[in-house]
């Protein structure tokens, strides 16, 4: 594609900052750059018609880590690293709420509940015993110990008789959040160009060349915010894609369930969306197959989601599936995001580890601050 004079002049000439990826991280990065450099020319490039990846496909959990997740993380990270990571998640949610407002993103603080299947008695007992310890770690972040126990008030099937509740976790509307972020960009005169695949970024020390299938242009600095797709542009850092499969039910009359829920160390998760149930997860059934950048569903995972939906979440209740989809996350051996210079003119904010809603705003801000 040859750019016309008007196209080149209006969008691709004299670009100060180019952000690759229009998800939570990318837009927050662009907003932060505009706040710091109000006279700068900023451009966001997005390969999809909507933010491609997980930003518009996630479950809308404002979460910081269940009891079993934190205990699992402590096997691979120090106490300080785990506390700092939870602190980042909390700061990210607070920044998102402050930036857009709770009404705009439909933020609701109902708490989250970790369920334990009957076959997970040992894990259940371990988590119960660890509540005082975990609350001691988390109290400096939340101002109180957030973990408490609750009875199985929603009558889920085949689970232990208690939930472990995180009182400070909430939920939001992913679609409203992204529409509000996009509107924020437009109000600040930051253009988002959709349908542009960035194939290569060439660093020239004091500037960089952005190469796409149809054209190329020069920009002073580049910020890569493509998370699960980052390995295509970043050769030096390991960011593995992780597909997350999801389904949502048709409306259910008099649905009593309200809040967010996890089980199996966070590999399964569900919530109410008004009078529907959104249910996702199952990546642990086949890690190899789900380490992919291809969207889609598999019978193995979708069938298991339906079984658990009908036996655990809504036992003995007829339910129909309305929609299925998948999103692509970015993960690695460490859960700490990668926020760093890649070269003199290229920076990255990636590997959000499935916590993009919580971490995205803060990662975007810290990514933009690398331009100092």
C-alpha positions as CSV (number, residue, x, y, z in Angstrom):
1,X,0.0,0.0,0.0
2,X,1.4,3.4,-1.0
3,X,0.5,6.1,1.5
4,X,-0.9,9.2,0.0
5,X,0.5,12.6,0.9
6,X,-2.5,13.3,3.1
7,X,-2.2,9.9,5.0
8,X,1.5,10.3,5.5
9,X,1.3,14.0,6.6
10,X,-1.7,13.4,8.9
11,X,-0.6,10.2,10.7
12,X,2.9,9.1,10.0
13,X,5.2,12.1,9.8
14,X,7.0,13.7,12.7
15,X,5.9,11.0,15.1
16,X,7.5,11.3,18.5
17,X,6.1,8.2,20.2
18,X,4.6,5.1,18.6
19,X,2.8,2.6,20.9
20,X,2.3,-0.9,19.4
21,X,-0.8,-2.4,20.9
22,X,-4.1,-0.7,21.9
23,X,-4.9,-2.8,24.9
24,X,-4.9,-1.7,28.6
25,X,-1.1,-1.3,28.7
26,X,-0.8,0.5,25.3
27,X,-3.5,3.0,25.9
28,X,-2.3,3.8,29.5
29,X,1.2,4.2,28.1
30,X,-0.1,6.7,25.5
31,X,-2.2,8.6,28.0
32,X,0.8,8.9,30.4
33,X,3.0,10.1,27.6
34,X,0.5,12.8,26.6
35,X,0.2,13.9,30.2
36,X,4.0,14.3,30.4
37,X,4.6,15.6,26.9
38,X,1.4,17.5,25.9
39,X,2.9,18.9,22.7
40,X,4.2,15.5,21.5
41,X,2.8,13.5,18.5
42,X,1.7,10.1,19.7
43,X,0.4,7.2,17.5
44,X,-1.1,3.9,18.6
45,X,-1.0,1.0,16.1
46,X,-3.3,-2.0,16.5
47,X,-3.3,-5.1,14.3
48,X,-6.9,-6.1,15.1
49,X,-10.2,-4.4,14.5
50,X,-10.4,-4.3,18.3
51,X,-7.6,-4.7,20.8
52,X,-6.1,-8.1,19.8
53,X,-5.1,-10.3,22.8
54,X,-6.8,-10.3,26.1
55,X,-7.8,-6.7,26.9
56,X,-11.4,-7.1,25.4
57,X,-11.6,-10.8,26.1
58,X,-10.8,-11.2,29.8
59,X,-13.2,-11.9,32.5
60,X,-13.1,-8.5,34.1
61,X,-11.6,-9.6,37.5
62,X,-10.0,-6.9,39.6
63,X,-8.0,-9.5,41.4
64,X,-4.7,-9.6,43.3
65,X,-4.2,-13.3,43.9
66,X,-6.1,-16.0,45.8
67,X,-4.7,-17.8,48.8
68,X,-3.6,-20.8,46.8
69,X,-2.1,-18.7,44.1
70,X,0.0,-16.7,46.5
71,X,1.2,-19.9,48.3
72,X,2.1,-21.3,44.9
73,X,4.0,-18.1,43.9
74,X,5.9,-18.2,47.2
75,X,7.5,-21.5,45.9
76,X,9.1,-19.6,43.0
77,X,9.5,-16.1,44.4
78,X,10.7,-14.5,47.6
79,X,8.2,-13.1,50.1
80,X,9.3,-9.6,49.1
81,X,8.8,-10.3,45.4
82,X,5.3,-11.7,46.0
83,X,4.3,-8.7,48.2
84,X,5.6,-6.2,45.6
85,X,3.7,-8.0,42.9
86,X,0.4,-7.9,44.8
87,X,1.1,-4.2,45.6
88,X,1.6,-3.5,41.9
89,X,-1.7,-5.2,41.1
90,X,-3.5,-3.1,43.7
91,X,-1.9,0.1,42.5
92,X,-2.8,-0.7,39.0
93,X,-6.5,-1.2,39.8
94,X,-6.5,2.1,41.9
95,X,-5.0,4.0,39.0
96,X,-7.5,2.5,36.5
97,X,-10.4,3.5,38.8
98,X,-9.0,7.0,39.3
99,X,-8.4,7.5,35.6
100,X,-11.8,6.4,34.4
101,X,-14.1,6.4,37.4
102,X,-16.0,3.4,38.9
103,X,-19.2,4.2,37.1
104,X,-17.6,4.2,33.6
105,X,-16.1,0.8,34.2
106,X,-19.0,-0.6,36.3
107,X,-16.6,-1.4,39.1
108,X,-18.2,-3.5,41.9
109,X,-16.6,-4.6,45.1
110,X,-18.3,-7.9,46.0
111,X,-15.1,-9.7,47.1
112,X,-13.8,-12.9,45.5
113,X,-14.1,-16.4,46.7
114,X,-11.8,-19.3,46.3
115,X,-13.5,-22.7,46.1
116,X,-11.9,-26.1,46.8
117,X,-13.3,-29.2,45.1
118,X,-13.9,-32.2,47.4
119,X,-10.8,-33.9,46.0
120,X,-8.5,-31.0,47.0
121,X,-8.8,-31.5,50.8
122,X,-5.0,-31.3,51.4
123,X,-4.8,-28.0,49.5
124,X,-7.9,-26.7,51.3
125,X,-6.4,-27.5,54.7
126,X,-3.1,-25.9,53.8
127,X,-4.7,-22.7,52.7
128,X,-6.9,-22.5,55.8
129,X,-3.9,-22.9,58.0
130,X,-2.0,-20.2,56.0
131,X,-4.7,-17.5,56.4
132,X,-3.0,-15.8,59.4
133,X,0.4,-15.8,57.6
134,X,-1.1,-14.5,54.3
135,X,-3.0,-11.8,56.1
136,X,0.2,-10.7,57.8
137,X,1.9,-10.4,54.4
138,X,-1.1,-8.5,52.8
139,X,-2.1,-6.2,55.7
140,X,0.5,-3.5,54.8
141,X,-1.0,-3.4,51.2
142,X,-4.7,-3.4,52.0
143,X,-4.7,-1.9,55.5
144,X,-6.2,-5.1,56.9
145,X,-5.9,-8.9,56.5
146,X,-8.1,-9.4,53.4
147,X,-8.6,-13.2,53.7
148,X,-11.6,-14.6,55.6
149,X,-13.7,-17.7,55.4
150,X,-17.3,-17.9,54.4
151,X,-19.9,-20.7,54.2
152,X,-21.0,-22.2,50.9
153,X,-23.9,-19.7,50.7
154,X,-24.4,-20.1,46.9
155,X,-24.8,-23.9,47.2
156,X,-22.1,-24.9,44.8
157,X,-21.8,-28.6,44.3
158,X,-18.9,-31.0,45.1
159,X,-16.8,-28.5,47.0
160,X,-15.5,-28.1,50.5
161,X,-17.9,-26.4,52.9
162,X,-16.0,-23.1,53.2
163,X,-14.8,-20.5,50.7
164,X,-11.7,-18.5,51.3
165,X,-12.8,-14.9,50.5
166,X,-10.5,-12.0,49.5
167,X,-12.6,-9.0,50.7
168,X,-10.8,-6.4,48.6
169,X,-11.2,-8.0,45.1
170,X,-13.9,-6.8,42.7
171,X,-15.1,-7.0,39.2
172,X,-15.7,-4.6,36.3
173,X,-17.1,-4.5,32.8
174,X,-14.3,-5.2,30.3
175,X,-16.1,-3.7,27.4
176,X,-17.0,-0.5,29.2
177,X,-13.4,-0.2,30.4
178,X,-11.9,-0.5,27.0
179,X,-14.4,1.9,25.4
180,X,-13.6,4.4,28.1
181,X,-9.9,4.0,27.6
182,X,-10.3,4.5,23.8
183,X,-12.5,7.5,24.4
184,X,-9.8,8.9,26.8
185,X,-7.3,8.6,24.0
186,X,-9.5,10.3,21.4
187,X,-10.3,13.2,23.8
188,X,-6.5,13.7,24.2
189,X,-6.1,13.6,20.4
190,X,-4.2,10.4,20.4
191,X,-5.1,8.5,17.2
192,X,-5.5,4.7,17.2
193,X,-4.9,3.1,13.8
194,X,-6.5,-0.3,13.6
195,X,-5.6,-3.1,11.1
196,X,-1.9,-2.3,11.1
197,X,0.4,-5.2,11.8
198,X,3.9,-4.2,12.9
199,X,6.3,-6.8,11.4
200,X,9.6,-5.3,12.6
201,X,11.0,-2.4,14.6
202,X,14.5,-1.3,13.5
203,X,16.4,0.7,16.0
204,X,18.6,3.6,14.6
205,X,19.9,4.8,18.0
206,X,18.1,8.2,18.0
207,X,15.0,7.0,16.2
208,X,13.4,3.8,15.0
209,X,11.7,2.5,11.8
210,X,8.3,0.8,12.0
211,X,7.8,-1.7,9.2
212,X,4.4,-3.0,8.3
213,X,3.2,-5.1,5.4
214,X,2.2,-2.1,3.4
215,X,4.4,0.8,4.5
216,X,7.1,2.0,6.9
217,X,7.7,5.2,8.8
218,X,10.1,6.8,11.3
219,X,9.4,7.5,14.9
220,X,11.6,8.8,17.7
221,X,10.6,6.1,20.3
222,X,8.6,2.9,20.2
223,X,6.7,1.2,23.1
224,X,5.9,-2.4,22.6
225,X,2.7,-3.4,24.5
226,X,1.6,-6.5,22.7
227,X,1.9,-8.9,25.7
228,X,1.3,-12.5,24.5
229,X,2.4,-11.6,21.0
230,X,5.5,-9.8,22.1
231,X,8.0,-12.6,21.1
232,X,7.5,-11.6,17.5
233,X,9.0,-8.2,18.1
234,X,11.2,-8.9,21.1
235,X,13.9,-11.5,20.4
236,X,15.8,-11.2,23.7
237,X,13.0,-11.8,26.2
238,X,10.9,-14.9,26.7
239,X,7.2,-14.1,26.7
240,X,5.1,-17.2,26.1
241,X,1.6,-16.9,24.8
242,X,-1.1,-18.5,26.8
243,X,-4.6,-19.0,25.4
244,X,-7.5,-18.7,27.8
245,X,-10.9,-20.2,26.8
246,X,-14.1,-18.7,28.0
247,X,-17.9,-19.3,27.8
248,X,-20.9,-17.3,28.9
249,X,-24.4,-18.6,29.6
250,X,-27.7,-17.4,28.4
251,X,-29.6,-15.4,31.1
252,X,-30.6,-17.4,34.1
253,X,-33.8,-16.5,36.0
254,X,-33.3,-15.4,39.6
255,X,-29.5,-16.1,39.5
256,X,-28.3,-15.6,43.1
257,X,-24.6,-15.8,42.4
258,X,-22.8,-12.5,42.8
259,X,-19.0,-11.9,42.9
260,X,-15.9,-13.5,41.4
261,X,-14.8,-17.0,42.1
262,X,-11.6,-19.1,41.6
263,X,-10.6,-22.7,42.0
264,X,-7.6,-25.0,41.2
265,X,-5.1,-22.3,42.0
266,X,-6.8,-19.8,39.7
267,X,-6.8,-22.0,36.6
268,X,-10.6,-21.9,36.7
269,X,-12.5,-18.7,37.3
270,X,-16.1,-17.6,37.0
271,X,-18.3,-14.6,37.9
272,X,-21.8,-13.2,37.3
273,X,-22.4,-10.8,34.6
274,X,-25.8,-9.5,35.6
275,X,-27.9,-12.7,35.4
276,X,-25.4,-14.8,33.4
277,X,-22.4,-16.8,34.4
278,X,-19.0,-16.2,32.7
279,X,-16.7,-19.2,33.2
280,X,-13.2,-19.6,31.9
281,X,-10.0,-21.5,32.4
282,X,-8.8,-25.1,32.0
283,X,-5.4,-24.2,30.4
284,X,-3.8,-26.6,32.9
285,X,-5.5,-29.5,31.1
286,X,-3.2,-29.1,28.1
287,X,-0.4,-26.5,28.6
288,X,1.3,-27.3,25.3
289,X,-1.7,-26.9,23.2
290,X,-2.7,-23.6,24.9
291,X,0.8,-22.1,24.4
292,X,-0.4,-20.6,21.1
293,X,-1.1,-17.2,19.5
294,X,-4.1,-18.8,17.6
295,X,-7.5,-17.9,18.8
296,X,-10.1,-20.7,19.1
297,X,-11.6,-23.4,21.4
298,X,-10.8,-27.1,22.0
299,X,-13.3,-29.8,22.8
300,X,-11.1,-30.9,25.7
301,X,-11.4,-27.6,27.6
302,X,-14.9,-26.6,26.5
303,X,-16.4,-29.9,27.5
304,X,-14.7,-29.8,30.9
305,X,-16.0,-26.2,31.4
306,X,-19.5,-27.4,30.7
307,X,-19.2,-30.4,33.0
308,X,-17.9,-28.2,35.9
309,X,-20.6,-25.6,35.1
310,X,-23.4,-28.2,35.4
311,X,-22.0,-30.1,38.4
312,X,-20.2,-27.5,40.5
313,X,-21.4,-24.0,39.7
314,X,-25.1,-24.6,38.8
315,X,-25.8,-28.2,39.9
316,X,-29.1,-29.7,38.9
317,X,-30.1,-26.5,37.0
318,X,-30.7,-26.4,33.2
319,X,-28.4,-23.9,31.5
320,X,-27.6,-23.0,27.9
321,X,-24.3,-21.6,26.5
322,X,-24.7,-18.3,24.7
323,X,-21.2,-17.5,23.5
324,X,-17.6,-18.9,23.5
325,X,-14.3,-17.2,22.9
326,X,-10.6,-17.1,23.7
327,X,-8.0,-14.5,24.6
328,X,-4.2,-14.6,24.4
329,X,-2.2,-13.8,27.6
330,X,1.5,-13.3,28.0
331,X,3.3,-15.5,30.7
332,X,6.7,-16.7,31.7
333,X,8.6,-18.5,34.5
334,X,8.4,-15.3,36.5
335,X,5.2,-13.4,37.1
336,X,6.8,-10.1,37.4
337,X,6.1,-8.0,34.2
338,X,9.0,-7.1,31.9
339,X,9.2,-3.3,31.7
340,X,12.5,-2.1,30.3
341,X,14.4,-0.6,27.4
342,X,15.1,-3.0,24.6
343,X,17.4,-0.7,22.8
344,X,18.1,3.0,22.7
345,X,14.7,3.9,21.1
346,X,12.6,0.8,21.8
347,X,10.9,-0.1,25.2
348,X,8.6,-2.9,26.2
349,X,5.9,-3.5,28.8
350,X,4.8,-7.1,28.5
351,X,4.3,-10.5,30.3
352,X,1.4,-9.6,32.6
353,X,0.8,-13.2,33.6
354,X,-2.9,-13.2,33.3
355,X,-3.3,-10.2,35.5
356,X,-3.7,-7.6,32.8
357,X,-6.8,-5.9,34.3
358,X,-4.9,-5.3,37.6
359,X,-1.5,-4.7,36.3
360,X,-2.2,-3.0,32.9
361,X,-2.6,0.6,34.0
362,X,0.5,0.6,36.2
363,X,2.6,-1.2,33.6
364,X,1.5,1.3,31.0
365,X,2.5,4.2,33.2
366,X,5.9,2.7,34.1
367,X,6.5,1.9,30.4
368,X,5.9,5.6,29.4
369,X,8.2,6.8,32.2
370,X,11.1,4.9,30.6
371,X,11.1,7.7,28.0
372,X,12.6,10.1,30.5
